[in-house]
Amino acid sequence: MKKLRASVRSHRKPLANHERRRKCALSSSQATPSASDGQAKPKREELLQASVSPYHLFRDMADVTTFRRNLLSWYDQEKRDLPWRRWVKEEANLDRRAYAVWVSEVMLQQTQVATVIDYYTRWMQKWPTLQDLASASLEEVNQLWSGLGYYSRGRRLQEGARKVVEELGGHMPRTAETLQQLLPGVGQYTAGAIASMAFDQVTGVVDGNVLRVLCRVRAIGADPSSTLVSHHLWSLAHRLVDPARPGDFNQAAMELGATVCTPQHPLCSRCPVQSLCQAYQRVEREQRSALPGSPDIEECALKTRQCQLCLPPTKPWDPALGVTNFPRKASRKPPREEYSATCILEHPRATGSPLILLVQRPNSGLLAGLWEFPSVTSEPSEQHQHEALLQELQRWSGPLPGARPQHLGEVIHIFSHIKLTYQVYSLALEGQTPVAPAPPGARWLTWEEFHSAAVSTAMKKVFRVYEDHQRGTRKGSKRPRMSTPSSRKKPSRGQQVLDSFFQPRIPTDTPNSTAQ
């Protein structure tokens, strides 16, 4: 399950894909399974029990009670003051409360808390209710989301708000199961978070932080992306959640993973559940076992090859790692490399900064609906990059006789699965006044307007290269020569190919007629 693998690397992400989450979801009534239930367990439960040692379970209800008490007591004293927590605490209307949780959870997926705070505050000020968001345009949503990344999150959030308003009478579904079934983009984790925090449903949650806590507390070293391990983690979360304070408990578990039980340097001495942590106890036992006469280290009763939750034989316990042996890191594929040439087409004005041309991306795919500079993509060895970029520019601006863009630099931006290298160019439309109206799907903006437009972080990086060049030009000569491969240090392979096309056909000691 791809999303589970991603959760080990991210701050906040659901642990299974939508279809599997629906099949694996446990109702709140299963949070504390009863031994008196005479019905036969599903085959999946039989497989789980047959392949898992009690070493990885909470065998004693007293331990569960202690875990809840210690964690909640710590949370009450140490929790961070975050705007969504204040919003939920102060909001009496259940639909608005659920909406406030929903927005925070979507923003926090794969994004750090410090980054989200300002975005969340601006969002809730602009759209404090579901109805407000439902009436907004996608352009407005993308504009406010600009810089937060993973733009499809904001789009799905608005789609969900419209569905609640138009199809559900403005009322949020009240259970994790119905939230997941009815709202686009809401998976098992987000549904559980909303249901427990807004509606007090007794249901657990497992995000990247909770996964780490559970894997260490119960010494789960198997691949967390496997179906069985994912199911086991969700079962643990449902069993542990405090029925009196389910929302606070889930936030406490996430808070523990975010601030104490961290990936690289956990603060075990500050952990409220240290006495119940199998990983920490193993570290202590190993230290004692080094002393003469010490007992052997207690481990899983099953042989390592038989227990599907133990550390794999190929990657056994590493004493140097201590508790960070858990969770087992999933192998990560490097992002695929892609290349693009992008050009800032500028229209100089008598006063103020030049106007620059932006075009809108398609409504689906990467960065859907956002605005960018005219760009073309290709492998760096493609032999028609020059012509392709000029054709793209002329598509939006009309004929560009004798145009030769000036190379400004290179920008590398890494998306979740793509490493995209931009070769950045600029081109000024001299002597064309007034500026012709932009065709549909394009628009001319001032520098100031660009900074508030719905553009990606990658385009902001591209603009900074252009902006720095313009400032440097104003400080130096008014008309700099075009950059050539011989004048740059260690050009990349893609840059060399592009420069071979954009190199002027006039002597290099003559200023380029279109350079600014």
N, C-alpha and C positions, 0 to 999 in steps of 0.2 A: 504494500500500500504506500503510494508515493507520498501522500501527505504526512504519514507517520514518520517517514524518513526525514522529511523536511522539518518536522517538529523538534528533532534533536538539535537542529542548528538554529532554530528561531526562538525569538522571545515569546511569541504567542501564536500558536497555530493548531487547528484541529488535528487529531491523530489518525484519521482514516477517511477514505473518500466517501462521497455522499451515499452511494448505493450500499456499501458495506456498513456504513454507520447505521443505516436504517435497519439492516439485518441484525446488527449486534447490540442495538440500543436496549438498555435495561430500564424498566419502569421503576419509579420510586419505591414501589412495594417490594422490589427485589434487593433493596439496599441492605437489609438485614435478613438474609434467608433463614427460614425456620427449619430446624432439624425434624420437626414433626410432620412436615409435608410428605404425604404418602405417595404422591405422584412420581412417576419415573422421571429422572432427569434427562434432558435432551442429550443427544449423542455428543454434542460439543462440550457440555458440562462433564460428561463421563470422560472424555478425552483429557480435559483440563485436570480433573482430579487424579486420573491414572498416571499422568506424566509430571505432576508437580509434588514436590516434597512439602510437608508441613513447615519446613524451615522457612519457606517463602510466604507463609500465611500468617495471619493473626489468629493463633489457636485459642487464645484466652480472651473472653469478652472484657476482662479486667484491663487487658492491654489496650483494647480499643477505647475504653472509657478514659484511660490515662492519656492516650494519644490525643483524644478530643480535648480534654480538659487542659492539658499543657499547651497545646497549640493555640487554642482560643485565648487562654490567659496571656500568652506571649503577644498575640495579635492585638488584643485590647490595649496593651501597653506600648507596642512598637510600630503599629501600622502607620504607613505614610499618609499624610493629608493630601489626597488627590481629588481633583474637581468632580469626577464622576461618583466618587464615594459620597461627597457632600450632597451632590444632586439627588442621588438615590435616597439618602437619609432624610432629606428635607421634603421630598415630593410625595404627597399623599395619593395622587391620582395614579392608579396602577399602570395604565397604558403609557403615561408619560414616564413613569419610573422604568418600565420595561424598555422604552425607547432610549432612555439615557444609558442603560446598561448595554443595549445593542450597539449604539454608536461607539461606546468606549471599547467594547470587545472587538469590533471590526477594525477600528483604528490600531489597536494593540497587536493585531496579527502581524508578526515579523517586524515590529517597530518598537523601539525603546520607549519607555514611559516618559523620559525627559523630552523626547521629540513630540510625543502625542499631546502633552498637556496644553500647549498653545493652540494646536489645531482643534482639539476638543472644545476648548473655551470659545474659540471663534465660531465653530460650527453651532454650538448650542445657543449662542447669542443670536445667530442669524436664523436658525431653524429650531426653535425650542420645542416644537411638537411635531408629531408625525404628519399632520396636515400641512404644516409649513414646508417640510421637506418634500412632500408629495407635489406641491404646487411649484417647486423650483424647477429650473431648466437644467439639463445635463451640463450645459456650458457653465452655469453657476457652480454646480457641484464640482466639476473638474477644476474650475478656477480656485475654489477654496481648498481643494485637495492637493493642488499643485505643490510638489516638493515632498509629499508624504510617501509617494511610491505606491506600486501595486494599485493602479488607478481603477481596476475593475472592482475593487472593494467598494469604493464610493458609488459606482454605478449600480451595483447590486443592492446596496443599502437604499438608494432612492427607489429602485424597482420594488423592493420589499415594502417601503413606506406607501407607495402608490397602491400596492395590492391590499394592504391593510385598510387604507382609506376607501378604496373603490369597491372591494369585494368582501371585506370583513367588517364593514360598518364602523371602521375606525378603532376597533378593539384588537389588541394583540392576543394571539393564542396564549392560553394559560399554562400549558404543560410543555415539557421538553419534547415529547413525541410530536405534538401538533405544531410546535414552532418549527421543528425540523421538516415536517411534511409540507407545511404551507408557505414558508417564506424562502424566497430564492437566496442562495448563498449561505443559508444557515445550516450548519452541520451539527454533529453530535455535541461538540464542545460548546459552541456558541449557544445552542439551544439549552444545554444544561446550565450555563452561566446565567442566561436570562431567567430561566424558570426558577432557579434557586435564589438569585439575588433580588429579583423583582416580585416573585410570587411565593417564595418560601417553599417551593417544592423540594422534597427530600431526595435529591439526586446529585451524584458526584460529577466532577469534571476532571478531565485530564488534558492539560496543555503541556508545553515543553518544560515548564517549571515543575508542575506536579509530577510529570513523568520522572524527572530527575530525583525528586524527593522519594517517590515510591520505590524506584529502583535501588536507591541506597538503603532505605529503611528495611527493605526485605531482601537485599542482596540479589537483585535480579540482573544477571549479566548477559542473558541471551539477547539476540537481536530484537530491539523494540519495534522493528518494522514488521515482524511476523504477526500473522493473524492471532495465533495462540497467546503470544505475549501481550498484544494489544488488548485482547479480551480479558486477560488476567488483570492488567492494570486498571481497566474500567471496573472490573468486579471489586478490586481493592478500594477504588475511589468510592463506589456506591456503599460498600460496607463501612467505611470509615466516617462518612459524612455525618455530622451531628444533626439529629432530627429536630432539635430545638432551635438551632441556628444554622441552617444549611448554607445560606448565602454567605454569612460571615466565615463559616468553616472553609468553604471553597476559596474565598479570597485569602484567608490565612494560609492555606496550603500553597497558593500561588505566590504570596508574599514571602513565605519561607524560602521557596526556590529562587526568588528574584534577589533577595537581600542577604541570605545566610547560606543556604545550600546551593551555592553558585557553581558554575561549571568547572572553573579552574582552581579557585582558591577558597574553598568552603570554610566558613567560620564555625567549626564544629563545637568550639567551646561556648558559643552563644546559642546553640541549637536547643529548642525547648523539648525536642523528642529524641535527644541524644541517647537516652537510656534504652530506647526501643529500636535503635538503628543497628541493623545487622552488620552493615559495612563498617561503622565506627567500632563496634565490638570486635570485629575481626582484627582491626588495626591494633587494638589494645591487647588482644590475646596473642597476636604475633610478637608484640613487644615482650609480653610475659613469658612466652614460650622460649625465648632466647636465654632465659635464666635457668640454671640447673634445677632439675626436679619439677619443672612446670608441666602441666598437662598438655596433651595435644590440642590443636586448634579444632574447635567444633565447627563442622560445616554441614552441608546438605547431606541428609541420610542416604539419598540415592547416589548411585555412581554418576559421575559427571556426564558420561555419555548417555545416561538414561533420563536425567532431569532436563526438561526443555526450558528451564528458567535459569540454570546455572551459567557461569562463565564457560564459553566453549573451550574444548581441549586445545584448540589451536591458538587461543589467546588466554592463557591462564592468568591467575592473580599476579599482579606486579607489585611487590612491596613498596617500590618507590612511588607509586601512584596513590596508595592509600585508598580513601573512600572514592576517589575519582576514577577508580576502576569501573565504577558504575555511573551512569548507564554505558553500555557498550556503544561506542561510536559507530554509526552506520557509515559505510563507504560512500564517499561523495564524488560524483562525476564532475570533472572540470567543465566549466561552461564552454559551449561551442563558440568559436570565434567568427565574428562577422565584421564586415568593413563597409564604410559609407563615406561618401563625399558630400559635404553640405556647404551651402554658400549663403552668406548674409548679403542679400541684394539691397543696396541702400539708394535712397533718393535724396540727395543733398537739398537743404533748404537755406534760404537766405539767412535765417536766424534759427537758433536752437539746433538740437541734434538732428541728424538725418532721419528720414522715415525708413523703416526696414520692413521687408515683406515676410509674412508668415502664411503658411498653408496648413490646412487641417488634415489630420490623418483619418483613415477610414474608421467607421463606427464599430469595427470589430478587430480583434487581434491585439498586438502589442501597442500599448499607449493609445487605445482607441479614443477617437474624438479629440485628442489634444492637438495643439498647434506647434508647428516646427518650421525651421528654415527649409527651403527647397533642398531636397536630398535625393541621392541615388545610391543604391546599395549594390555591391558586387564583391567578388573575390579580388584580392589585391593584384592578381596577375591579368585581370581583364584588360583588353587592349582598346576598348572604346569608352573609357571612363570620361575622357574630356568631352566627347560629343554627347554622351548621355547626360552629363551635368548641364551643358549648355542648352540642350533640348528641354530639360526640365525647367530651367530658368525662363526660357522663351515661352514655355507653355503658360506661365503665369504673368509674364510681363510684356510679351510681344517680342518683335525682332530685336536682336542685340548685335548689330553689325560690328565686327572687329573686336568683340568683347573678349577679354582675357582676364579671368579671375586671378586674384592675388592670393597666394598661399600664406596663411597666418600661423598655422601650427596644427597640432594633433591633440585630440581629446579621447581618452579611453573611459568608457563607462560600463560597469558590470551590472547587468540585471541578474535576476535569480538564476537564469540558465543561459545567458548570453553575455559574452564579452564583446562589446561593440566598439570598434575604433573608428573615430570620425576624423577625416582630413578636412580641416576648416579653411574655407576660402571666403573672400569678400569681393564684391564688384559694385562699383558706383555707376549710376546712370547719369552721366554728366550731360548738361544742356537740355534735359527733357523736363520742361516745366509748362504747365502744372502737371503733377503726377496724374496718370490715367487711373480711373477707378479700377480697383482690383476685381477680377472675375469671381464668380461664386466659388466658395471654398478657400478664398485667400483674402488677406487684408493687410493694409499698410498701417504700421503702428509707430509711435514715437518710442524713444528709449524708455521713457517713464511708463508708458502704457504696456510695454513688454514685461516689465517687472511685476505687473499685476495680472497678466494674462495666464490662461490655462496652458502652461508649457511644462514639459518634463524637466527633471533635474539635469538630464543630459544636455538639453538645449540651453539651460542656464549656464552650464559649463562652457558650451560653445560660445555663447554670447560674451562670457567673461574674456575669452581669448580675443574676440573682436574688440571689445571695449578697451582692454589693455593696449591693444595695437593702436586704436584711435587716439588714446591719451598719449601714447609714446610718439605718435606722429605729430600731434600738436606741439609737443615739447621739442621735437627735432625738426627735420626738414619737412616741408609741406607735401612733397611728392616723392616718397621713397621708391627706390628701385624694387622690382619684383623679386621676391625671395627665390633663389635657385638652389638645387641640390648642393652645389659647391660652397654655398654660403652658410649651410646649416650643419650642425653637429650630429653625426650618427643618425641619418634619416632612416625611418623604418622602411620595410620592403614595399608596403602599400604606398607610402609617401613618395618613394623613388619613382614608382610607376606613374602616379598622378603628376608629379613634377615634370616628367618627361613630356607630358602632353601640354601642360600649362606654361612651359618655358617659352618666353617670348621669342618671336622670329626676328626681332630687331636687336641691335647690339646691346650687350648687357650694361654698357655705360650710359645708355639713353634712358631717361625716365619713362616708365610705362604710361601710356596715355590715359589709362583708366585707374591707375593706382591713386589711393587717397592717403 
